[in-house]
């Protein structure tokens, strides 16, 4: 078999669960990290098979497979495991892994790669569109907003940033614009040395090197720009600081995800004014529905286009006497993504690990990835029409 269209990732290259030199000289490219793997995939449109050795974290493999199943289905994932149990096999297949083979079974691995390559050839021909370009970026800005606290806004923002990055396939900046009480840093368990407040002395001469000096790296493809550590520092960040920061950051990233406080400030408005996708977070209770309706009315008044709104209904499975149709009528727009309730969400927050990393096939993770796909221009893998009702709960007279 010709393996020139195969990449192989092992977290510990000295411990190879894929055969050694005799196979590598046949064309397998060995990668030692997800960023290296992402770079190879970006440069080469001919890749049909990616093998993950047994030392690679299973959660990261599942996230990779789930993303590429939709965005680049011509790439098939083959997973090598020392022990293959039923739970692992089920999770792998749900995420889109094509083959799971036991470590040390070289003939089974070759056969799995052959089947995967044959399927890739049947799915699509090689497309040059995946080749990366050297042209400057013009990042799409995604602002996550909720007019009321406790809606899960920061959970959505952090998970969305990771989902959009897709293990380093894209460059994403997550900005915490809750300047007084930002939670992104603590949710990702990062101890930043710098924050947005450090941009204040650079206003008027901010460049890419200046922005880069403010970033706190999180993982492959994801950098963060964190809120100040004290409310007093946050008070000093002006609208001009945010406008300049976003303008420069747009040239450095593919996507910018902005987490916001639950009120309109001048700084938030400066982000909203240049936003490409607006993501209001809704939960099914009347006070929140009212705040969302008022938020969308404000968007209309500011002439933000409704076609750029992607509404996420959190706790969509809550039995509180409001149907999804009731929610749509109350807020005056359709629901694009439904995210169910789960005890795993607060557990992931307390662990400092976004659920899309820790459990990529979790229903909450699937909802977040569907949102990322909508923003990236790919139809969600699980999208269903929402039933509509004739009469609104919060409609105005006249």
N, C-alpha and C positions, 0 to 999 in steps of 0.2 A: 504493500500500500504506500502511496505517495503522501507523506505527512507535511508537505511544505505549506499547507494552509491551516496549520494547527499551532495554537499558542498553549503553553503549559505554565501554570502558576503554582508555585510551592512556597508556603510561608517560611519554611526552613529549607533552603536549597541543598544543604548538606545531607538532608534526609529525604531522598527521592523515593516516592512511591510510584513513579513512572520510570520505565526502563532507562538505562544510562546511555552511554555514548553511542551505542549501535543504533538506538532510536533517534537520539538527538541529531546525529549526522544525517539522518533521513529527512530532516527538515523541521523538526519541532523547535520552536523558539521558546526558550526558557525565560520566564519573567519572575521577578522576586518581590513585586509589590503591585497593588492595584493601580497606582498611578502609572507605573511602567506598562501594565497590561492595557490600560485605557489609551495610553499614547500609541501603542502598537496598533490597537484597533482603529484609532483615528487615522493613522497613516496608511493602513492597508485595507483595501476593499475586498481582498481575496480571502480573508480569514473565514473559515467555515466551522471550525471546531475550537473550543476552549476547554482544556482539561484542568480541573482543579485537584491538586494533590491532597492527600489525607491530612496534611498539617494546616490547611487553610480553614479559617473559621466558617462554620456551616451557615451562620446567619448572613455573613457577607456574600457567600456564594448564592444563597437564595435571593438576596436583594439584586445581585447582578443578573441572575437568570430571569427574575420577574420583570426587570426593566427591559432587557434585550429581547424577551419574548414578544414585546409589543413594538419596540423601536427598531430592532434589527433582527428580525426573525431568521435571517439567513445564517446567523451565528448560533450554533448548537453547543450546549454545555454538557460536558461529561464529568461526572463527579466520582472521585476515588475515595473510598472510606476503608479504614481498617476493620470496622464492624458495621454491618448494614442491618439495622433493625427495621421493623415495619413502620414505626413512627417517622424515622428519618426518610425512608423511601417515600412515604405519603407526602411529607412536606416538600421534598425535592420535586416530585412530579407535579404537585400543585403549583409550584413556583415556576415551572417550565424547564426544569432540568431534563435533558433528553435521555441520558443513560446514567445509571449508578453501577459501578463495578467494584469488586473487592480488590484491595491492595495486593500486589504480587501476582495477580492473574493477568499476565501480559497478553495472552491470546484473546481473552475476553475484552481487554482494553482496545486492542487493534480492531476487533470486530465491532465494538461500540463506536469507535471513531469512524469506521467505514459506513456504518448505518447512519450516523449523524451527518456525515458529509453528503451521503446520497440524498438524505432528506433536505439538506440545505440547497443542493442543486435543483431539487424539484420545486422548492418554495419560490426561489427567485434567482435571477441572474445577477452577476456582480454589478453593483451600482457605483459610479464614481462619486455620487453625492455625499458619501461618508468621508471623503478625503478632507482633511482639515484645511482651512485657509489661513493665510498669514495676514489677512485684512484685519484692521482694528475692530474690536468688539463694539457693539452698541446694545448694552444689556437691557433686557426687558425688566421693568420694575413692577413687583407684585406687592401690593400693600394689603396686609391682613388687619381688619378693623372690626371692633365690636363696641357698640355704644353703651355697654354695661359690662361690669367685671364678672368674672367667674364663668365665662362662656367657653373657655378652652382656647382662647386666641393664641397665646404663646405656645401651647402644645401644637397647634396647627402650624404656626410659623416655623418652629424649629424642625418639625418633621417634614414640612414641605421643602425647606431648604435642602435637607439631606436627600429627599426623594428626587428633586430636580438635579442634584449633582450626580446621581447615579454612579457612585463609586469613582468619581474623578472624571467621568465622561464629559461633564460640564463644569465650568467655574461659577460658583455661586457665592455671593456675599450676603450674610444674614445681619441686618442692622436692627439694633434694639433702640427704638425711638421713644420708649417710655423713659424719659430722661430723669424722672424723679424716683421711680420704683421699678426699674427694668429687671426682668427675671431671666433673661436668656442666659446670662453668665452662670447663674446658680443652677439652672435647669440642665446645662451641659457640663456642669462641674468644672468650670474653668476659672482660673485665678489670673485675671488680666493685669498686665502692667500699664496698659494705656486704654483710653476710652475716647468717646466722641469729644469730650471736653478738651482733650489735648489738641484738637484741631483749631481751637479758638485763636491761638497766636499765628496760625498759618493763613487765616482768611485773607483773600486777595492775592495769594501767591501759592495756593495749594496745587500740588501736582501729584502724579502717580506715586513718586517716591514718598511724598508726605502721607498719602492715604495708606500706602503699604506699611508705613511705620506705625500706623494706628491699629492695624489688624491683629486679631488673635486667631491663630490657626486652630481649626477643630479637627478636621479629618480630610481625606482625599477629596478635593474639589470644593470644600467648604471653608471659608474664612468668615470671621465675625467681626463686627464693629459694635462694641458693647456700650451700654449706657454708663454714665458717670457713677461713681461709687457713692456719692452723696447727693441729696436733693439740691443742696446749695450750688454744687457744680452744674447740675442740670439747668438751673435757672439762668446760667450764663451763656448757654448755647442758644444762639439766635437763629432766626429763620435763614439768614444769609449763610451761616455755617452749614446748615443742612443742604441748602440749594447747591453750594459749591462742592460739598462732599459727594452728593449724588451725581453731579455733572462729571466729576473726575472718575468716580467709581464705575460709571457706565462704560468707560473706555477700557476697563480692566476685567470685566466679568461678562458672563453670558446671561445671568439672572441675578437680580437683587431682590431679596425678600425683606420687607420692612414690617417689623412688629411694632405696634402702636399702643398708646394708652387708650383708655375708654372715654376719650373726650377730644374735641377738636381744639388743637392748639395751633399757634402760628407755625410751629415746626412741623406738625402733622400735615397742615395744609400745604406746606412747601413740598412735602413728599407726594401728597395726593395730586397736586397740580402736574406732576411729571410721571404719574403712575400709568402703566400700560394695562394692568389687570387689578381690579378691585375685588377683594375677597371678604365680604361681610360674614361674620359668624353668627348663626342663629341657634337658639335653643328653644324648645317648645313650651314657653311660659309667656303669659300676656305682657308683663313688664318688659321682657326682652324683645318681644315682637313689636311693641310700641317703639322702643328705642331704635330697632332696625328700620322700621318704617320712617321714623324721623331722619335717620342717617341717610337713607336712600332719597328722601325728599331734599335733603341738603345737597346730595350729589347732583340731583336734577337742577337745583338752583345754581350750582357752580358749573353746570353744563358738562359734567363728567358723563361720557357715553354709557348708556345702560347696557349696550352690547358687550362692554368690557367688564361687566360685573359677573362674577362666578360665586354664587351663594352656596355656602356649606351649612347644612343642618346638622348640628352636633346633638348627640343623644337622640338620634332619630327613631330609636325603638322604644322610647319612653312611653308608657301607658298613662297619659295625663289628660285624656279626653279631647285632645286636639289631633285631627288627622293631618297628613302632609298637605292635603288640599286646603285645610283651614289655615295652615301656616303660610302657604303661598298667597292666599287671598289677603291675609292680614298684612303681609309685608309688601304686597304689590308687585312681586316678581317671582319667577320660577326658582325652584330649588335645583341646583345643578349636581350637588354631591351630598349624599347622606352618610353620616358617620355614626355608627352605633355607640351606645354606652359600653364601658368595660372597666372592670376593676384593674385591668392591666395598665391602663393609662396612668393613674396616680402612682402605681408601682414603678413604671418606667421613669416617671418624673423624679421620684425619690432615688432611683438608681443613677440618675443623670445620663440615661441612655435612651434616645428617641426610639419609639416602638418600631419604626420602619427599619431600624438597624437590628434591634434585639429580637424582633419577631416579624420578619418581612411578609409572611402570609397571613398575619392576623387581620381580621375584618377592618379594624381601624387603619392598619397600614395600607390595605388595599384601597380604602377610601382616599387616603392621602395621595397615593400614587395615581389614582384616577384624577384627582385635582391637578396634580403635576402634569399628567397627560393632556388634560384640557388646556392648560396654560401653554404647553409645548406644541399644541396643535394636533394631538393624537386623541382619537375618541377613547373614552374610558373603557376598560374591559368589562365592567359591570355597570351598565347604565340602564335605568328603567324609567318609563314615564311616570310622572307623579299624578295621581288622581286630582281632578279639580272640582271645586265646589262653586256654586253659583253666587254665593253671597259672602262678603267679607266681614271679618270681625271688627276691623278698625277703620272701615271705609268712612269717609267724611260725607256729611249731608251736602247736597248741592254740588 
